[in-house]
């Protein structure tokens, strides 16, 4: 993975100094190389900071074709690139490197924008087509790799991170409406928390020319309609197909010219990836895990058991409340997002340890919950909306069982029966309300006493769900689909790309020059899983059933039988006298917190005063609110937002 910046102007000449300022902000993404190109007319500038993974000696960028009419910069990895290189050579193309990045250049020459359907991997790239005076910027199907843009003073700015756009001259100011959307956890797929800074949405490309800028979708989930299930596959057929396709995705991601490591928790997803990789390796693999000092949150014993089962070496990184406090601000800076607990800092420290051990490439289990419906709220949806054979009393009993067996996450991931929340728009469009939307709306309403009256008044007449669904293809992607599939789709359009893949994956990985590879978000894996019946993803109260069966030969019996537990850190409120809660208290009480425009500072201080009087359960339920306010403070401070 690398860092990319690009400028496109119809008026002013591109300044080399501006391009370099953006590149300098991305050195952590690419410490191994620094290259740029500016077109002869100074209309286009492309900059690249390189993390060398494939073709270490000759893979410098930007890369041009032989007649210098096409130039490209790539952040990411294209898999199965050797076979594509062979096909391109047979067609007469002269490749100047052995880099996977170069294939996109020649595929575009051959197929135009249809080249995207030939690419497999995690990527964002920008290509300048001199012959057609066309600026082409692309983000991968799921948003694994970020790509931001801003159109400012007749110049289009593109970057792997927002901080690069700010360094090149984009003003830094809060987008109040985006912040409001984010408080509901339904930030639209093209928005950021910055005014006039946008994302190329997952599965989209941006085209710019003298006639203007447009975004276009090239891929979507396309879940089957309820009446379109035509597969004659048996459950065993689906299991075998998944095992084969996922195994292929893992093998492709083991290809690198540098050592490859693995992140391992106590869960099914990372254990499956390590198990499949071990099957394909003759040498012991290297894995990393974190350990917390609270047994309800510590998965070290499960990780050790899996490492022993697969013959992998395991490094354990102990993480304390002091570690979380010391690295909170830096993690926010790199993730460029707000947080609801300290787990993003644990990811940050995990990546730091892997980098210090000499690794540049790591395989992770991210994305499995988003395609196999792993989170508890998807099982809640299944019970509430899909399982017609259960009577109401049975559903009630099973929902209570879910709640009691997911105590760590139920308070903020499961819906309750609060009917005062404004879901009329969602009901009209979908006929039901996804449980995760209800759960996160509850978090917003819990926080209302802490917001400033002016902030609440600004949006009191607006319909948050109307704004969100205006960017969703309801008829094309949701109508007549299974409710669980609709819920998965909507989650992928906001929480997956905006939060999970940014603050838990790319942001904290690239902070330490680590390339994260995600086999579960290989598009061939996803396209197979999307076509499976919902009952293969959730069977009774068993989540990710088909994955468990496919992975069974490669994981321990403990992991096979274990229920999903979200990766969370112990709440700061568990230990009021330790460093993270002290950081919360000192920061949120400070006079500088009063400069944050969204909160009533007196109400915040009153809440902090009440914490010692609460029992542990009450304090724990407020930890999400406290962590979010703390991250807002550091977000404003580090980015200089006004």
C-alpha positions in Angstrom: 0.0 0.0 0.0 1.1 3.6 -0.6 0.0 7.2 -0.4 -1.3 9.0 -3.5 -2.1 12.7 -4.2 -3.3 14.3 -7.4 -4.3 17.7 -8.7 -6.3 18.5 -11.8 -6.9 22.1 -12.9 -8.6 23.7 -15.8 -7.3 27.2 -15.0 -4.3 27.7 -12.8 -1.1 25.8 -13.3 -0.3 23.0 -10.9 2.4 24.0 -8.4 5.0 21.4 -7.6 5.3 22.8 -4.1 1.6 22.1 -3.4 1.9 18.6 -4.7 4.9 17.9 -2.5 3.2 19.3 0.6 0.5 16.7 0.2 3.1 14.0 -0.4 5.0 14.9 2.7 1.9 14.3 4.8 1.7 10.7 3.5 5.3 9.5 4.2 4.0 7.2 6.8 2.0 5.4 4.1 5.0 5.1 1.8 8.5 5.5 3.4 10.3 3.6 0.6 9.9 5.9 -2.3 8.9 9.4 -3.3 7.9 10.2 -6.9 5.8 12.8 -8.8 4.9 13.8 -12.3 3.4 17.1 -13.6 2.0 17.2 -17.1 3.7 19.5 -19.7 0.8 21.9 -19.6 0.9 21.9 -15.8 -2.8 20.8 -15.8 -2.3 17.6 -13.9 0.0 16.6 -11.0 0.4 13.1 -9.6 2.4 12.2 -6.5 3.2 8.9 -4.9 4.8 7.8 -1.6 5.8 4.1 -1.9 5.6 1.2 0.5 7.5 -1.4 -1.5 5.9 -4.9 -1.4 6.1 -6.2 -5.0 9.1 -5.6 -7.4 11.0 -3.8 -4.7 13.7 -2.5 -7.0 11.7 -1.4 -10.1 8.2 -0.6 -8.9 8.6 3.2 -8.5 5.6 5.4 -9.4 4.1 7.3 -11.2 4.2 4.7 -14.0 3.7 5.7 -17.7 3.0 3.8 -20.9 5.6 3.8 -23.7 4.3 6.8 -25.5 3.7 8.7 -22.2 0.0 9.3 -22.9 -1.1 7.5 -19.8 0.2 8.0 -16.3 -0.9 6.2 -13.1 -0.4 6.2 -9.3 -1.8 3.3 -7.3 -2.4 2.7 -3.6 -3.2 -0.9 -3.0 -2.7 -4.4 -4.2 -3.9 -6.2 -7.3 -4.0 -10.0 -7.0 -3.4 -12.7 -9.6 -1.4 -10.0 -11.4 1.1 -12.4 -12.9 -1.5 -14.1 -15.1 -2.7 -10.7 -16.3 0.8 -9.6 -17.0 1.1 -12.7 -19.3 -2.1 -11.8 -21.1 -1.0 -8.2 -21.6 2.3 -9.3 -23.1 0.5 -11.6 -25.5 -1.5 -8.6 -26.6 1.8 -6.7 -27.4 2.1 -4.5 -24.3 5.7 -3.8 -23.1 5.8 -3.8 -19.3 8.5 -1.8 -17.7 8.2 -3.3 -14.2 7.1 -6.5 -12.5 4.9 -4.5 -10.2 1.2 -5.4 -9.8 0.3 -1.7 -10.1 1.4 -1.5 -13.8 -1.4 -3.9 -14.9 -4.1 -1.3 -14.3 -2.3 1.1 -16.6 -2.4 -1.3 -19.6 -5.8 -2.7 -18.8 -7.1 0.8 -19.0 -5.4 1.2 -22.4 -7.1 -2.0 -23.5 -10.6 -1.7 -22.0 -11.0 1.9 -20.8 -13.0 2.2 -17.6 -14.2 -1.4 -18.1 -10.7 -2.4 -16.9 -12.2 -2.3 -13.3 -13.9 -5.6 -13.9 -10.6 -7.2 -14.5 -9.1 -6.1 -11.2 -9.1 -8.1 -8.0 -7.9 -6.6 -4.8 -7.8 -3.6 -2.4 -7.0 -0.4 -4.3 -7.4 3.2 -5.0 -5.7 4.7 -8.1 -5.6 7.9 -10.2 -4.9 7.8 -13.9 -4.4 10.6 -16.4 -5.4 9.9 -20.0 -3.6 12.6 -22.0 -5.1 11.7 -25.4 -8.7 12.1 -24.1 -7.8 14.7 -21.5 -9.5 12.6 -18.9 -8.8 12.3 -15.2 -9.9 8.9 -13.8 -9.9 8.2 -10.0 -11.1 4.8 -8.6 -11.8 3.3 -5.2 -12.2 -0.5 -4.7 -15.5 -2.3 -4.3 -15.7 -2.1 -0.5 -13.7 1.0 0.4 -10.8 -0.9 1.9 -8.5 1.8 0.5 -9.6 5.4 1.2 -9.8 8.1 -1.5 -10.8 11.7 -0.7 -11.4 14.6 -3.0 -12.2 18.3 -2.9 -13.1 20.8 -5.6 -11.6 24.1 -4.4 -11.0 27.3 -6.4 -11.4 25.5 -9.7 -8.9 22.8 -8.8 -9.7 19.1 -8.0 -7.6 17.8 -5.1 -7.3 14.0 -4.6 -5.6 12.2 -1.7 -5.3 9.0 0.3 -5.9 10.9 3.4 -7.7 14.1 4.3 -4.6 15.6 6.0 -2.9 15.6 2.6 -5.7 17.7 1.1 -5.5 20.1 4.0 -1.7 20.4 3.5 -2.3 21.3 -0.1 -4.6 24.2 0.8 -8.1 22.9 1.5 -9.5 24.8 4.6 -10.2 22.7 7.6 -13.7 23.3 9.0 -16.4 21.1 10.6 -19.3 19.9 8.5 -22.0 20.2 11.0 -24.5 18.1 9.1 -22.0 15.3 8.6 -21.2 15.4 12.4 -25.0 15.1 13.1 -25.2 12.1 10.7 -22.2 10.5 12.4 -23.8 10.8 15.8 -26.5 8.4 14.4 -23.8 6.3 12.8 -25.3 6.7 9.4 -22.8 9.1 7.7 -23.5 8.9 4.0 -20.9 7.0 1.9 -19.6 10.1 0.2 -19.3 12.4 3.3 -16.5 13.2 5.7 -16.6 15.3 8.9 -14.9 18.2 6.9 -16.7 20.8 4.9 -16.1 20.4 1.2 -14.1 17.2 1.6 -15.7 14.1 0.1 -15.0 10.4 -0.4 -15.2 8.6 -3.7 -17.7 6.0 -2.4 -16.8 2.3 -2.4 -17.4 0.7 -5.8 -17.3 4.1 -7.6 -15.0 6.0 -9.9 -14.6 9.7 -10.5 -14.2 11.2 -13.9 -13.0 14.7 -14.4 -12.5 16.7 -17.6 -12.9 20.2 -18.9 -16.6 19.7 -18.9 -16.9 18.9 -15.2 -16.8 16.1 -12.6 -19.0 13.1 -12.2 -19.2 10.0 -10.0 -20.3 6.7 -11.3 -20.9 3.3 -9.7 -19.2 0.2 -11.2 -20.0 -2.5 -8.5 -22.6 -3.2 -5.9 -23.7 -6.1 -3.7 -26.8 -7.0 -5.8 -28.3 -9.3 -3.2 -30.8 -11.7 -4.8 -34.4 -10.9 -4.6 -36.5 -13.2 -2.5 -38.3 -14.7 -5.6 -35.1 -15.0 -7.6 -33.3 -17.8 -5.6 -32.7 -20.3 -8.3 -29.6 -22.1 -7.0 -30.0 -25.9 -6.6 -27.0 -25.9 -4.3 -27.3 -27.9 -1.1 -25.7 -26.6 2.1 -22.8 -28.9 1.5 -22.3 -27.5 -1.9 -22.2 -23.9 -0.5 -19.8 -25.0 2.2 -17.4 -26.6 -0.3 -17.6 -23.6 -2.7 -16.8 -21.2 0.2 -13.9 -23.3 1.4 -12.4 -23.3 -2.1 -13.0 -19.6 -2.9 -11.8 -18.4 0.5 -8.7 -20.6 0.3 -7.9 -19.1 -3.1 -8.3 -15.6 -1.7 -5.9 -16.3 1.2 -3.3 -17.9 -1.1 -3.4 -14.9 -3.5 -2.7 -12.6 -0.5 0.3 -14.6 0.6 2.1 -13.4 -2.5 4.7 -10.7 -1.6 8.4 -10.0 -1.9 8.6 -9.3 1.9 7.6 -11.4 4.9 3.8 -11.7 5.7 2.3 -11.9 9.2 -1.2 -12.4 10.6 -3.4 -10.7 13.2 -5.1 -13.1 15.5 -7.9 -12.7 18.0 -9.9 -15.3 19.8 -12.6 -15.3 17.1 -13.6 -17.3 14.1 -12.5 -14.8 11.4 -8.8 -14.3 12.1 -8.5 -18.0 13.2 -9.9 -19.1 9.8 -7.4 -16.9 7.8 -4.5 -18.2 9.9 -5.7 -21.8 9.6 -6.0 -21.6 5.8 -2.6 -19.9 5.4 -1.0 -22.6 7.6 -2.4 -25.2 5.3 -0.6 -23.5 2.4 2.7 -22.9 4.1 5.6 -25.2 4.8 7.2 -22.7 7.3 5.7 -21.6 10.7 3.7 -18.4 10.3 4.0 -15.3 12.5 0.9 -14.0 14.3 0.3 -11.0 16.6 -2.4 -10.6 19.2 -3.2 -8.1 22.0 -4.0 -8.9 25.7 -6.0 -6.8 28.1 -6.1 -7.0 31.9 -9.8 -7.6 32.1 -10.9 -11.2 31.5 -14.2 -10.3 29.9 -12.3 -8.5 27.1 -9.1 -10.6 27.0 -8.8 -13.2 24.2 -5.2 -14.2 24.7 -5.9 -17.8 25.7 -8.0 -18.4 22.6 -5.3 -16.9 20.4 -2.6 -19.0 22.0 -4.7 -22.2 21.5 -5.1 -21.3 17.8 -1.5 -20.5 17.3 -0.5 -23.8 18.8 -3.0 -25.7 16.6 -1.7 -24.1 13.4 2.0 -24.2 14.4 2.3 -20.4 14.3 4.6 -18.2 16.3 2.6 -15.8 18.4 3.7 -12.4 19.8 1.4 -11.1 22.5 1.1 -7.3 23.0 -0.2 -6.4 26.5 -2.2 -3.2 26.4 -3.1 -1.2 29.5 -5.3 1.9 30.1 -2.1 3.9 30.2 -1.2 2.7 26.6 -4.7 3.7 25.4 -4.4 7.1 26.9 -0.9 7.8 25.6 -1.8 6.9 22.0 -5.4 8.2 21.8 -4.6 11.5 20.0 -2.2 10.0 17.5 -4.7 7.2 16.7 -7.4 9.7 16.0 -5.0 11.7 13.8 -4.2 8.7 11.6 -7.8 7.3 11.5 -9.4 10.6 10.6 -12.6 9.4 12.3 -14.3 9.6 15.6 -14.3 6.6 18.0 -16.7 4.9 20.4 -14.2 2.9 22.5 -10.5 2.3 22.7 -10.2 -0.6 20.4 -8.9 1.5 17.5 -5.9 2.4 19.7 -5.4 -1.3 20.4 -5.3 -1.8 16.6 -2.8 1.1 16.3 -0.5 -0.5 18.9 -0.9 -4.0 17.3 0.3 -2.5 14.0 3.1 -0.7 15.7 4.4 -4.0 17.1 4.2 -5.8 13.8 6.1 -2.9 12.1 8.8 -3.0 14.8 9.2 -6.7 14.3 10.0 -6.0 10.6 6.7 -6.8 8.9 5.1 -4.7 6.1 2.2 -7.1 5.1 -0.4 -8.5 7.5 -3.5 -10.6 6.7 -6.6 -9.8 8.9 -10.1 -11.1 9.4 -11.8 -7.8 8.8 -15.0 -7.9 6.8 -16.3 -11.3 7.7 -19.0 -10.0 10.0 -20.3 -7.7 7.3 -20.8 -10.5 4.7 -21.8 -13.4 7.0 -24.0 -11.3 9.4 -21.8 -11.9 12.4 -22.9 -9.1 14.7 -25.6 -9.6 17.3 -28.0 -7.1 15.7 -28.1 -9.2 12.5 -29.3 -12.1 14.6 -31.8 -9.8 16.2 -33.1 -8.9 12.7 -33.3 -12.6 11.8 -35.5 -13.2 14.8 -37.7 -10.1 14.4 -38.2 -10.1 10.7 -37.3 -13.4 9.0 -38.1 -16.4 11.2 -41.8 -16.7 10.6 -42.0 -20.2 12.1 -41.4 -18.8 15.6 -44.4 -17.6 17.6 -44.1 -14.2 19.3 -43.4 -15.7 22.7 -40.5 -17.9 21.4 -39.1 -14.8 19.6 -39.3 -12.9 22.8 -37.4 -15.7 24.7 -34.7 -16.0 22.1 -34.2 -12.2 21.9 -33.7 -12.1 25.7 -31.3 -15.0 25.4 -29.3 -13.0 22.8 -29.2 -10.0 25.2 -28.1 -12.0 28.2 -25.3 -13.8 26.1 -24.0 -10.5 24.6 -23.7 -8.3 27.7 -20.6 -6.6 26.6 -22.1 -5.3 23.3 -25.9 -5.4 23.8 -26.0 -1.9 25.3 -25.0 -0.3 22.1 -25.4 -2.9 19.3 -28.9 -4.3 20.1 -32.2 -2.5 19.5 -34.8 -2.0 22.3 -38.5 -1.3 22.0 -38.3 2.5 22.2 -41.0 3.7 19.9 -40.2 7.4 20.4 -37.4 7.4 17.8 -38.2 8.9 14.3 -38.2 5.8 12.0 -41.2 6.7 9.8 -39.0 7.2 6.7 -37.3 3.9 7.2 -40.6 2.0 7.8 -42.1 3.5 4.6 -39.0 2.6 2.5 -38.2 -0.8 3.9 -41.2 -2.0 5.8 -39.0 -2.6 8.9 -36.2 -0.9 10.8 -32.8 -2.5 10.9 -31.9 -3.3 14.6 -28.5 -1.5 14.3 -30.2 1.7 13.2 -32.4 1.6 16.2 -29.5 0.8 18.5 -27.4 3.7 17.3 -30.3 6.2 17.3 -30.7 5.3 21.0 -27.1 6.5 21.5 -27.9 9.8 19.8 -31.0 10.4 22.0 -29.0 9.5 25.1 -26.5 12.2 24.2 -29.1 15.0 23.6 -28.7 16.5 27.1 -25.0 16.9 26.4 -25.3 18.7 23.1 -25.6 22.5 22.9 -29.1 23.8 22.4 -28.1 25.5 19.2 -26.7 22.3 17.7 -29.9 20.4 18.5 -32.1 23.2 17.2 -30.1 23.3 13.9 -31.3 19.8 13.0 -34.6 19.5 14.9 -36.7 19.8 11.7 -34.5 17.6 9.5 -35.1 13.9 8.8 -31.8 12.2 9.2 -33.0 9.0 7.5 -34.4 10.9 4.4 -31.0 12.5 3.9 -29.2 9.1 4.2 -31.6 7.1 2.0 -31.5 9.8 -0.7 -28.1 8.3 -1.6 -29.2 4.7 -1.5 -30.6 2.8 -4.5 -33.6 1.4 -2.6 -35.5 -0.1 -5.5 -32.4 -1.5 -7.2 -30.6 -2.9 -4.1 -33.1 -3.3 -1.3 -36.6 -3.9 -2.6 -37.9 -7.4 -2.2 -34.7 -8.6 -0.5 -34.4 -10.5 2.8 -34.5 -8.1 5.7 -31.1 -9.4 7.0 -29.6 -8.7 3.5 -31.1 -5.2 3.5 -29.6 -4.6 6.9 -26.2 -5.9 5.8 -26.3 -3.7 2.7 -27.0 -0.6 4.6 -24.4 -1.4 7.2 -21.8 -1.8 4.4 -22.7 1.7 3.0 -21.8 3.5 6.2 -20.3 1.6 9.1 -18.1 -0.7 7.1 -16.4 1.8 4.8 -16.6 4.9 7.0 -15.6 3.4 10.3 -14.4 -0.2 10.4 -12.2 -0.1 7.3 -10.8 3.4 8.1 -10.2 3.7 11.8 -9.6 0.0 12.5 -7.9 -1.0 9.3 -6.2 1.3 6.8 -5.8 4.3 9.1 -3.9 2.6 11.9 -2.2 0.1 9.6 -0.7 2.7 7.4 0.3 4.9 10.4 3.0 2.3 10.8 3.6 1.5 7.0 1.7 -1.8 7.3 -0.3 -3.2 4.3 -3.4 -4.9 5.6 -4.9 -7.6 3.3 -8.5 -8.7 3.8 -9.3 -12.1 2.2 -13.0 -12.0 3.4 -13.4 -8.8 1.2 -12.1 -10.5 -1.9 -15.0 -9.7 -4.3 -15.2 -13.3 -5.5 -15.7 -14.4 -1.9 -18.3 -11.7 -1.4 -20.2 -12.4 -4.6 -20.4 -16.1 -3.6 -21.6 -15.3 0.0 -24.2 -12.7 -1.1 -26.0 -15.4 -3.1 -26.3 -17.8 -0.2 -29.7 -18.0 1.6 -29.8 -16.1 4.8 -30.4 -19.3 6.8 -26.8 -20.4 5.9 -25.5 -17.2 7.4 -27.6 -17.3 10.6 -29.0 -20.7 11.6 -31.1 -20.4 14.7 -28.9 -18.3 17.0 -25.7 -19.5 15.4 -24.0 -16.7 13.5 -21.8 -17.3 10.4 -22.9 -20.9 10.2 -21.6 -21.6 6.7 -18.2 -20.0 7.5 -17.9 -22.2 10.6 -18.6 -25.3 8.6 -16.2 -24.3 5.8 -13.5 -23.5 8.3 -14.0 -26.4 10.6 -11.0 -28.5 9.4 -8.6 -25.5 10.0 -9.7 -24.1 13.4 -9.9 -25.4 17.0 -13.0 -26.9 18.5 -13.1 -24.0 20.9 -13.3 -21.4 18.1 -15.8 -23.5 16.2 -18.2 -23.6 19.2 -17.5 -20.0 20.4 -20.1 -17.3 19.9 -19.1 -14.0 18.3 -17.5 -11.4 20.6 -16.8 -8.0 19.2 -13.2 -6.8 19.6 -13.6 -4.2 22.4 -11.3 -2.7 25.0 -12.3 -2.5 28.7 -14.3 0.6 29.3 -12.3 3.6 30.7 -15.0 3.9 33.4 -14.2 0.5 35.0 -11.1 2.1 36.7 -11.8 5.7 37.5 -8.3 6.3 38.8 -6.4 5.0 35.8 -4.8 6.9 32.9 -7.6 6.7 30.3 -10.3 7.9 32.6 -8.0 10.6 34.0 -7.5 11.7 30.4 -11.2 11.8 29.9 -11.8 13.9 33.0 -8.9 16.3 32.5 -9.6 16.9 28.8 -13.4 17.2 28.9 -13.3 19.5 31.9 -10.7 21.8 30.3 -11.5 25.3 29.0 -10.5 24.2 25.5 -13.3 21.7 25.5 -15.7 24.6 25.6 -14.5 25.6 22.1 -15.9 22.4 20.6 -19.1 23.7 19.0 -21.4 20.7 19.5 -21.6 20.4 23.3 -22.9 22.1 26.4 -19.8 22.2 28.4 -21.6 22.7 31.8 -23.7 19.5 31.0 -20.5 17.6 30.2 -18.9 18.6 33.5 -22.0 17.7 35.4 -21.9 14.2 33.8 -18.3 13.8 34.8 -19.2 14.8 38.4 -21.8 12.1 38.6 -19.6 9.2 37.4 -18.2 8.3 40.8 -21.7 8.0 42.2 -22.8 5.5 39.6 -22.4 1.7 39.7 -20.1 0.0 37.2 -23.0 -0.9 34.9 -24.2 2.7 34.6 -20.7 4.0 34.1 -20.0 1.3 31.4 -23.1 2.3 29.5 -21.8 5.9 29.2 -18.3 5.0 28.1 -19.3 5.2 24.4 -20.5 8.8 24.9 -17.3 9.7 26.8 -15.0 8.1 24.2 -16.8 9.9 21.4 -16.5 13.3 23.1 -12.8 12.7 23.8 -12.2 11.8 20.2 -14.1 15.0 19.0 -11.8 17.1 21.2 -8.6 15.6 19.8 -10.1 15.6 16.2 -10.6 19.4 16.5 -7.3 20.0 18.1 -5.1 17.9 15.8 -6.8 19.1 12.5 -7.2 22.7 13.6 -10.9 22.6 12.8 -13.1 25.7 13.1 
